[in-house]
């Protein structure tokens, strides 16, 4: 079992942030199936201001490349991603086209 943490920003607009949270109260069933079907066993997203923090727990078989390929081939996931871009913006350190940015673990107790 592995754990990854990622960051992303939302557009800093209270109305859009509320809409984004509303979508995540009940994500589309196809999105849930897609996430669970790619070796993700648990996922949580937290927000402070317009900054999002995601925790993903995955099996040892999980691969970011395999998930990206599966997502690219799934029209419903692509619809969701396109919709979410209305609310999301890349953090300053993101590479061009990158959404969620993998965070570096710097401390553990």
N, C-alpha and C positions, 0 to 999 in steps of 0.2 A: 504494500500500500504506500502510495506517495501523496504528498500534499503540495499544491502549487498555489501561490498567491499572485493576483494580477490587479492592476489599477487602470482606471479609465475615468475621464471627466464627463460630466453632463453639461449641456448648454446651461449657463447660469441664468435661468429664467424659472421662477417659482411655478408658473402654470405648466411649463414643459416638464419640469421635474415631477410634479404631481401626476401628470399623464403617464410618464415613464414608470413611476411606482405603481400606478393603477394597472398597467399592462403586466407587471410582475406579480400582482396578487393572484393572477390565474393565467400563467403562460399558455400559449397554444399547445394542445396535446402533442402535435407533431414535433414541437421544439423539445418538450420533455422526453419524448421517445428518442429523438436524435441525440440528446445529451447522454441519456442512460445507455443507449446503444453503442456508445463510443468509449466504454470502459470508465465512465465517470460514475462514481458511487455516491457522491454527495457534493452539493454546491450551495454556497451561501454568498449573498451580496450584501454589503453594508454601505451606507452612505453617510458622509459628513459634508455639509454644504453641497457643492456640486461634484465632489470627488467620490468615486466608487471604489470599493475594495472587494475583490472576489476571492473566496477560498474554494479550491477544488480538491476533492479527495478522489484519487483514481487508482485503478488496479495497476499492477506491474506491467501489464500489456498496453497501457495507454500510450498514445503517441500524438503529439500536437499535429504532426504532418498528416497522419491518418484521419484525425478529426477534421482538419482543414479540407482534405480531399472529399470526405463524406459530406461535409457541409456544402461545399461547392457544387456537388452533384445532386443536392436536395433542393428542389424549387421552393418548397415551403420554408426551409431555413433561410434561403436567399430572400424571400419575401419579408421574413421577420427581421433579418439583418438590415435590409433597406429601410424598413419602418423605424428601427431603432436608431439609425443614423440621424433621424430628425432630432433626436434628443441627446445624442452622444457627440463628444468631440475628443480628439486624441490629447493625451497629456503632452506637455512640452518636450519630453524626452523620447516620444514615439517616433519610429521610423515612418517614412511616407507610406500611407495606406494601412498602417498598423492601428488596430483598435485597442484591445486589451493588451497591456504591457506586463510581461512577467517581472515580478519583483524579486529582488535579491534578499535572501535571509541574512540578517546581520547580527542576530542575537537569539539565543534560546536558553531557557532556564529549566 
